[in-house]
């Protein structure tokens, strides 16, 4: 049944095309956890028609993009960061600086578009990017500091009303996104409201991406009937700030059979995931009918 919904292409021609015939596809430039050493970190591309969105760009992002997709960071036009951990945003400073000093000045390229809420924009700039991007060596004498808007063109999602948790949505060209809040860090947080800001995605009313989250049955129940395919992060022990494989095994079979596991540690080959759709694989195209 799942084969009729999603086609998985494991061998690709490099460089990966950032355009297609109009079908929605995901391409994982990495599927590893933050500390995986044999995998790139979990960042991926959404591609549909003439448009693409890079979701997250972590510490391994530049090498992962080149290694799995054959693409340079300078080719990325749109990015959506989900939360401020280094395996998800550690490469954004590189992306922004490269585009400002090479793309914009030497290649006449526009600013990189960033899909981001107003609240998270403040957090990302003030707590992560500002230290390395605020000062421009050509502006030191005048004292002018650079701002978020000097690097990025903001694409602002809108709050979706009457939802059981905070959800933003946006139609970016022909790609529809819901950005929902997750229960990730700290471990002591009881729910998404007490958690540091972070998002998962629901794409084109068919594909659920958990983002980084602890096991959150309310979230899964919120989307399990609408989602045709689900991608969920996983760790191999209980506790901490990610859903454990033990917890995910308790889900109904009809949910597990459409759920791919992502954001996994190096020892993933030793784990039994019978009943699930499989492992999300870096360097593979997931093309949705």
GUGU-865133 format. One record per residue: residue in one letter; x, y, z of N, C-alpha, C in turn. Coordinates in steps of 0.1 Angstrom, whole numbers, padded with zeros to 4 digits, always signed. Atoms other than C-alpha are relative to their C-alpha. Example, Ala and Ser with C-alpha at 12.3 -4.5 7.8 and 13.67 -1.06 7.14 Angstrom:
// GUGU-865133
a+0009-0012+0000+0123-0045+0078+0009+0012+0000;s-0009-0011+0000+0137-0011+0071-0008+0011+0008;
This chain:
// GUGU-865133
x+0008-0012+0000+0000+0000+0000+0009+0013+0000;x-0009-0011-0001+0028+0024+0009+0007+0003-0013;x-0007-0002+0013+0045+0018-0024-0008+0008-0010;x+0008-0008+0009+0015+0034-0041+0000+0015+0003;x+0000-0014-0005+0020+0066-0021+0013+0007-0002;x-0013-0006+0000+0057+0071-0020+0010-0010-0008;x-0010+0007+0008+0084+0060-0045+0014+0004+0006;x-0013-0002-0006+0119+0056-0030+0011-0003-0011;x-0011+0001+0010+0148+0062-0054+0013+0001+0007;x-0012+0000-0008+0181+0052-0039+0012+0004-0008;x-0011-0004+0008+0204+0059-0068-0004+0013-0008;x+0003-0012+0006+0205+0095-0080+0011+0005-0009;x-0010-0007+0009+0222+0115-0107+0005+0013+0007;x-0005-0012-0006+0245+0142-0093+0004+0010-0010;x+0006-0006-0012+0241+0171-0090-0015-0003+0000;x+0015+0001-0002+0205+0166-0077-0006+0012-0006;x+0007-0012+0005+0181+0188-0096-0009+0005+0011;x+0009-0007-0010+0163+0213-0074-0013+0004-0007;x+0013-0002+0007+0134+0212-0099-0005-0014-0004;x+0006+0012+0005+0110+0184-0109-0012+0003-0008;x+0012-0002+0008+0079+0178-0129-0013+0004+0007;x+0012-0005-0008+0056+0190-0101-0004-0009+0011;x+0003+0009-0011+0055+0160-0078+0007+0005+0013;x-0007-0004-0012+0064+0167-0041+0010-0011+0003;x-0010+0010-0004+0096+0150-0031+0009+0005+0012;x-0010-0003-0010+0120+0149-0001+0013-0007-0003;x-0013+0006+0002+0157+0143-0003+0008+0003+0012;x-0007-0002-0013+0176+0137+0029+0015+0001-0003;x-0014-0002+0001+0211+0151+0028+0007-0007+0012;x-0005+0008-0011+0216+0133+0061-0012-0005+0008;x+0010+0005-0008+0196+0112+0085+0005-0004+0014;x-0006+0004-0012+0219+0109+0115-0004+0009+0012;x+0002-0008-0012+0216+0122+0151+0011+0010+0001;x-0009-0011-0002+0235+0151+0164+0015-0005+0001;x-0013+0005-0003+0264+0129+0175+0004-0012-0009;x-0003+0011+0009+0264+0103+0147+0013+0004-0007;x-0013-0002+0006+0299+0099+0132+0001-0007-0014;x+0000+0007+0012+0291+0076+0103-0012+0005-0009;x+0012-0005+0007+0260+0096+0091+0001+0015+0000;x+0002-0014-0001+0254+0132+0082-0012+0003+0008;x+0011-0004-0009+0229+0151+0104-0013+0001-0008;x+0013+0001+0006+0192+0150+0097-0005+0014-0005;x+0004-0012+0007+0186+0179+0072-0005-0005-0014;x+0006+0005+0012+0165+0176+0040-0005+0011-0009;x+0005-0009+0010+0153+0192+0009-0015-0004-0004;x+0014+0002+0006+0116+0196-0002+0001+0006-0014;x+0000-0005+0014+0114+0199-0040-0013-0002-0006;x+0013+0001+0007+0083+0206-0060-0001+0010-0011;x+0000-0009+0011+0081+0219-0095+0013+0008-0001;x-0011-0009+0001+0104+0249-0098+0006+0005+0013;x-0004-0006-0013+0109+0254-0061+0006-0010+0009;x-0005+0008-0010+0128+0240-0032+0001+0007+0013;x-0002-0006-0013+0131+0245+0005+0010-0010+0007;x-0009+0008-0008+0161+0233+0026-0005+0001+0014;x+0004+0001-0014+0149+0222+0060+0012-0003+0009;x-0011+0001-0009+0177+0228+0085+0013-0002-0008;x-0013+0000+0006+0214+0231+0078+0010-0001+0011;x-0008+0001-0012+0236+0217+0105+0015+0001-0002;x-0015-0001+0000+0273+0214+0113+0005-0008-0012;x-0005+0008+0011+0277+0187+0086-0007+0005-0013;x+0008-0004+0011+0254+0206+0062+0007+0002-0013;x-0007-0002+0013+0279+0219+0036+0006-0012-0006;x-0006+0012+0005+0297+0186+0033-0010-0010-0004;x+0011+0009+0003+0265+0166+0033-0007+0004-0013;x+0007-0004+0012+0249+0187+0006+0008-0003-0012;x-0009+0003+0011+0279+0182-0016+0001-0015-0002;x-0002+0015+0001+0284+0145-0007-0012-0008-0005;x+0011+0008+0004+0249+0133-0011-0008+0005-0012;x+0007-0006+0011+0234+0157-0036+0008+0006-0011;x-0009-0007+0010+0264+0171-0054-0002+0014-0002;x+0003-0014+0001+0253+0206-0047+0008+0008+0010;x-0007-0009-0008+0271+0236-0033-0010+0009+0008;x+0009-0008-0008+0256+0258-0005-0004+0012-0008;x+0003-0012+0008+0256+0287-0030-0012-0002-0009;x+0012+0003+0009+0228+0269-0049-0013+0000+0008;x+0012+0000-0008+0203+0270-0020-0006+0014+0000;x+0007-0013+0000+0177+0298-0023-0010+0002+0011;x+0010-0001-0011+0153+0290+0005+0003-0010+0011;x-0003+0009-0011+0158+0276+0040-0011+0002+0011;x+0009+0000-0011+0135+0267+0069+0007-0007+0012;x-0006+0006-0012+0152+0262+0103-0011-0004+0010;x+0011+0005-0009+0132+0241+0128+0003+0004+0015;x-0003-0004-0014+0151+0248+0161+0015+0001+0001;x-0014-0004-0002+0184+0260+0175+0009-0010+0007;x-0010+0009-0004+0205+0229+0180+0010+0000-0012;x-0010-0002+0010+0238+0229+0161-0001-0010-0012;x+0002+0009+0012+0229+0198+0140-0011+0004-0009;x+0010-0005+0009+0201+0218+0126+0002+0014-0005;x-0003-0014+0004+0214+0254+0124+0015+0003-0001;x-0015-0002-0001+0252+0250+0127+0006+0004-0014;x-0006-0004+0013+0257+0256+0089-0007+0012-0006;x+0008-0012+0005+0233+0286+0085+0009+0012-0001;x-0010-0011+0001+0261+0311+0093+0008-0001-0013;x-0008+0002+0012+0282+0296+0065-0009+0003-0012;x+0009-0002+0011+0252+0297+0042-0002+0015-0002;x+0003-0015+0001+0244+0334+0049+0012+0008-0004;x-0012-0007+0003+0280+0346+0048+0004-0002-0014;x-0004+0003+0013+0287+0328+0016-0008+0007-0010;x+0009-0007+0009+0257+0342-0001+0002+0015+0000;x-0002-0015-0001+0264+0378+0011+0012+0004-0007;x-0013-0004+0005+0300+0379+0001+0004-0006-0014;x-0002+0006+0013+0300+0356-0029-0012+0001-0009;x+0012+0001+0009+0265+0351-0042-0005+0014-0003;x+0006-0014+0003+0251+0387-0038+0010+0009-0007;x-0009-0010+0005+0283+0406-0046+0007-0004-0013;x-0008+0004+0012+0300+0385-0072-0009-0007-0011;x+0009+0007+0009+0270+0366-0088-0013+0006-0002;x+0012-0007+0001+0243+0391-0084-0013-0008+0004;x+0011+0008-0005+0221+0367-0065-0008+0008+0011;x+0008-0007-0011+0193+0378-0041+0003-0006+0013;x-0001+0005-0013+0192+0373-0004-0006-0014+0001;x+0006+0013-0003+0184+0338+0008-0013+0002+0007;x+0013-0001-0006+0147+0334+0016+0000-0009+0012;x+0001+0008-0012+0140+0321+0051-0014+0000+0005;x+0013+0001-0006+0107+0308+0063+0001-0002+0015;x-0003+0000-0015+0106+0316+0100-0011+0009+0007;x+0009-0008-0007+0082+0329+0126+0007+0012+0006;x-0006-0012-0006+0087+0363+0142+0008-0004+0013;x-0007+0004-0012+0095+0347+0176+0013-0007-0002;x-0013+0008+0002+0120+0322+0163+0011+0008-0007;x-0010-0008+0007+0137+0348+0141+0008+0008+0011;x-0008-0007-0011+0146+0368+0173+0009-0010+0007;x-0009+0009-0007+0159+0337+0190+0012-0004-0008;x-0011+0004+0009+0179+0325+0160+0011+0010-0002;x-0009-0010+0002+0195+0358+0155+0008+0004+0012;x-0006-0005-0012+0202+0369+0190+0008-0011+0008;x-0006+0011-0008+0212+0335+0205+0009-0009-0008;x-0008+0009+0008+0229+0318+0175+0008+0007-0010;x-0007-0006+0011+0238+0339+0145+0007+0013+0002;x-0005-0014-0001+0245+0374+0157+0014+0001+0002;x-0014-0001-0004+0279+0368+0172+0010-0001-0012;x-0009+0002+0011+0294+0357+0139-0004+0008-0013;x+0005-0006+0013+0273+0377+0114-0003+0015+0002;x+0004-0014-0002+0267+0411+0130+0010+0010-0006;x-0010-0009+0004+0300+0427+0121+0004-0002-0014;x-0005+0001+0014+0309+0434+0085+0013+0009-0001;x-0013-0007+0000+0346+0443+0080+0000+0013-0008;x+0001-0013+0008+0336+0470+0055-0008+0011+0006;x+0009-0010-0007+0313+0487+0079+0005+0004+0014;x-0005-0002-0013+0335+0488+0110+0002+0015+0003;x-0004-0014-0002+0347+0524+0105-0013+0009+0002;x+0012-0008-0001+0311+0537+0101-0008-0004+0013;x+0007+0005-0012+0300+0516+0131-0013-0007-0003;x+0013+0006+0003+0270+0501+0112+0002-0015+0002;x+0001+0014-0002+0262+0466+0124-0010-0006-0010;x+0010+0007+0008+0245+0441+0102-0011-0006+0008;x+0012+0006-0006+0211+0427+0109-0004-0013-0007;x+0006+0012+0006+0191+0396+0101-0004+0003-0015;x+0005-0004+0013+0176+0414+0071+0011+0003-0010;x-0011-0002+0009+0210+0421+0056+0004-0013-0007;x-0004+0014+0005+0214+0383+0050-0012-0007-0006;x+0011+0009+0003+0179+0369+0047-0013+0008-0004;x+0013-0005+0003+0146+0378+0031-0010-0009+0007;x+0009+0007-0009+0119+0368+0056-0012-0004-0007;x+0013+0005+0004+0090+0347+0045-0008-0004+0012;x+0007+0002-0013+0065+0348+0074-0012-0009-0001;x+0012+0008+0000+0041+0320+0080-0010+0006+0009;x+0011-0006-0008+0007+0328+0096-0005-0010+0010;x+0006+0008-0011-0008+0315+0128-0012-0007-0005;x+0012+0007+0003-0034+0288+0122-0009-0001+0012;x+0009-0001-0011-0063+0293+0144-0007-0013+0004;x+0009+0011-0005-0083+0268+0165+0007-0014-0001;x-0007+0013+0000-0056+0241+0168+0004-0004+0014;x-0003+0004-0013-0047+0220+0198+0013+0004+0006;x-0013-0006-0004-0012+0235+0199+0003+0010-0010;x-0004-0011+0009+0006+0264+0182+0004-0006-0013;x-0003+0005+0013+0006+0258+0145+0001+0013-0009;x-0001-0010+0011+0018+0282+0117-0002-0007-0013;x+0001+0006+0014+0010+0276+0080+0004+0010-0010;x-0004-0009+0011+0022+0290+0047-0001-0008-0013;x-0001+0005+0014+0018+0284+0010+0012+0006-0006;x-0012-0005+0007+0052+0288-0005+0000-0005-0014;x+0003+0004+0013+0045+0288-0041-0010-0011+0000;x+0010+0011+0001+0029+0254-0046+0002-0010+0012;x-0003+0009-0012+0042+0239-0013-0007+0005+0012;x+0008-0004-0012+0018+0239+0016+0007-0006+0013;x-0007+0005-0012+0034+0237+0051-0008+0004+0012;x+0004-0003-0014+0021+0235+0086+0012-0002+0009;x-0011+0000-0009+0047+0242+0112-0005-0001+0015;x+0006+0002-0013+0037+0228+0146+0011-0001+0011;x-0009+0000-0011+0053+0232+0180+0002-0014+0005;x-0004+0013-0005+0071+0202+0195+0004+0000+0014;x-0005+0002-0013+0080+0189+0229+0014-0006+0000;x-0014+0005+0002+0118+0186+0227+0009+0003+0012;x-0009-0003-0012+0140+0204+0253-0007+0011+0008;x-0009+0009-0008+0145+0206+0282-0008-0013+0003;x+0006+0013-0004+0138+0170+0294-0011+0002+0010;x+0009-0003-0011+0119+0185+0324-0013+0006-0005;x+0012-0006+0005+0093+0202+0302-0011-0010-0001;x+0011+0010+0000+0059+0186+0306-0008+0000-0014;x+0007-0001+0013+0045+0197+0272+0007+0010-0009;x-0006-0009+0010+0052+0218+0241+0001+0014+0005;x+0000-0014-0005+0043+0250+0259+0011+0003+0009;x-0012-0003-0009+0071+0246+0284+0013-0003-0007;x-0012+0004+0008+0096+0235+0257+0006+0012-0007;x-0007-0010+0008+0121+0257+0240-0006-0001-0014;x+0007-0001+0013+0108+0268+0206+0006-0010-0010;x-0004+0010+0010+0110+0240+0179-0012-0004-0007;x+0011+0003+0009+0089+0229+0150+0002-0014-0007;x+0001+0011+0010+0079+0198+0130-0008+0005-0011;x+0006-0004+0012+0063+0199+0096-0011-0010-0004;x+0009+0008+0008+0032+0187+0078-0001+0006-0014;x-0003-0005+0013+0038+0190+0041-0011-0005-0010;x+0010+0003+0010+0011+0192+0014-0011-0009+0004;x+0011+0007-0006-0015+0177+0037+0002-0015-0002;x-0002+0014+0002+0001+0143+0033+0013-0006+0008;x-0012+0005-0006+0036+0140+0049+0003+0007+0013;x-0003-0004-0014+0043+0143+0086+0015-0001+0003;x-0014+0000-0004+0079+0152+0098+0000+0004+0014;x+0001-0003-0015+0082+0150+0136+0008+0012+0004;x-0010-0009-0005+0112+0173+0138+0006-0007+0012;x-0005+0006-0012+0131+0167+0170-0010+0002+0011;x+0010+0000-0010+0107+0157+0197+0001-0012+0009;x+0002+0012-0009+0102+0135+0227-0013-0007-0005;x+0012+0007+0004+0075+0109+0224-0012+0008+0005;x+0011-0009-0002+0043+0129+0221-0012-0006-0007;x+0012+0007+0006+0012+0108+0216-0011+0010-0005;x+0010-0010+0004-0010+0139+0214+0003+0005-0014;x-0005-0004+0013+0011+0151+0184-0003-0010-0010;x+0002+0011+0010+0010+0118+0166-0015-0002-0003;x+0015+0002+0002-0028+0115+0172-0006+0012-0008;x+0005-0012+0007-0032+0150+0158+0001-0001-0015;x-0003+0001+0015-0018+0140+0124-0001-0014-0006;x-0001+0014+0006-0020+0102+0121-0010-0003-0010;x+0011+0003+0010-0053+0102+0102+0002+0008-0012;x-0002-0009+0012-0043+0130+0079+0012-0004-0008;x-0013+0003+0006-0008+0118+0072+0000-0013-0008;x-0002+0012+0008-0002+0093+0044+0013-0007+0003;x-0014+0005-0003+0035+0090+0053+0005+0008+0012;x-0005-0007-0012+0052+0098+0086+0016-0002+0001;x-0014+0001-0003+0089+0105+0094+0002+0004+0014;x-0001-0004-0014+0098+0104+0131+0014-0003+0005;x-0014+0002-0005+0131+0109+0149-0001-0011+0011;x-0001+0011-0009+0143+0081+0172+0013+0000+0007;x-0012+0003-0007+0168+0073+0198-0001-0014+0006;x+0000+0014-0004+0177+0038+0212+0000-0002+0015;x+0002+0001-0014+0171+0045+0249-0011+0009+0005;x+0011-0008-0005+0143+0059+0270+0006+0012+0009;x-0005-0012-0007+0147+0094+0286+0007+0009-0010;x-0006-0009+0010+0165+0123+0271-0011+0008-0007;x+0009-0010+0007+0149+0146+0245-0004-0005-0014;x+0005+0005+0013+0140+0123+0216-0009-0012+0003;x+0008+0012-0002+0114+0096+0212+0008-0012-0001;x-0008+0012+0000+0128+0062+0220-0007-0011-0009;x+0005+0010+0009+0124+0032+0197-0010-0009+0008;x+0010+0007-0009+0107+0014+0227-0013+0006+0001;x+0013-0007+0000+0081+0041+0229-0007+0000-0013;x+0006+0000+0013+0075+0042+0192-0006-0014-0004;x+0006+0014+0003+0069+0004+0191-0014-0001+0006;x+0013+0001-0006+0038+0010+0213-0011+0005-0009;x+0011-0006+0009+0020+0028+0184-0007-0011-0007;x+0008+0010+0008-0008+0010+0165+0007-0004-0013;x-0007+0005+0012+0004-0011+0136-0003+0009-0012;x+0004-0008+0012-0015+0011+0111+0008+0013+0000;x-0009-0012-0001+0007+0041+0123+0014-0004-0004;x-0014+0004+0003+0040+0022+0123+0003-0004-0014;x-0003+0005+0013+0036+0007+0089+0001+0012-0010;x-0003-0011+0008+0036+0042+0074+0010+0010+0005;x-0009-0009-0007+0063+0056+0096+0015-0004-0003;x-0015+0002+0002+0100+0059+0085+0007+0007+0012;x-0007-0005-0011+0125+0065+0113+0013+0007-0005;x-0011-0009+0005+0151+0093+0110+0008+0005+0013;x-0008-0006-0011+0177+0111+0132+0005-0010+0009;x-0004+0011-0008+0192+0079+0144+0015-0001+0002;x-0014+0001-0004+0226+0070+0160+0007-0010-0010;x-0008+0009+0008+0254+0051+0144-0004-0015+0000;x+0003+0014-0001+0243+0017+0157-0013-0004-0005;x+0013+0002+0005+0211+0018+0137-0002-0014-0006;x+0001+0013+0006+0219-0015+0119-0003-0011+0009;x+0002+0010-0010+0217-0034+0151-0014-0001+0006;x+0013-0001-0006+0181-0024+0158-0011-0007-0008;x+0012+0006+0006+0149-0043+0150-0011+0010-0002;x+0011-0009+0002+0123-0021+0134-0011-0007-0008;x+0011+0007+0006+0099-0048+0122-0013+0007+0003;x+0012-0006-0002+0065-0033+0117+0000+0015-0005;x-0001-0014+0005+0078+0002+0106+0002+0000-0015;x-0003-0001+0014+0081+0014+0071+0014-0001-0004;x-0015+0002+0003+0119+0014+0074+0007+0012+0005;x-0009-0012-0003+0148+0038+0079-0001+0010-0011;x-0003-0010+0010+0149+0071+0062+0015-0001-0004;x-0013+0002+0004+0180+0069+0041+0006+0013-0006;x-0006-0012+0006+0204+0098+0033+0004-0003-0014;x-0003+0002+0014+0209+0103-0004-0011-0006-0008;x+0012+0005+0008+0175+0089-0014-0010+0010-0002;x+0012-0008+0004+0146+0106-0031-0013-0007+0004;x+0014+0005-0004+0111+0101-0016-0010+0008-0008;x+0009-0007+0010+0087+0110-0044-0015-0004+0003;x+0014+0003-0005+0050+0113-0033-0010+0002-0012;x+0010+0000+0010+0021+0105-0056-0011+0010+0003;
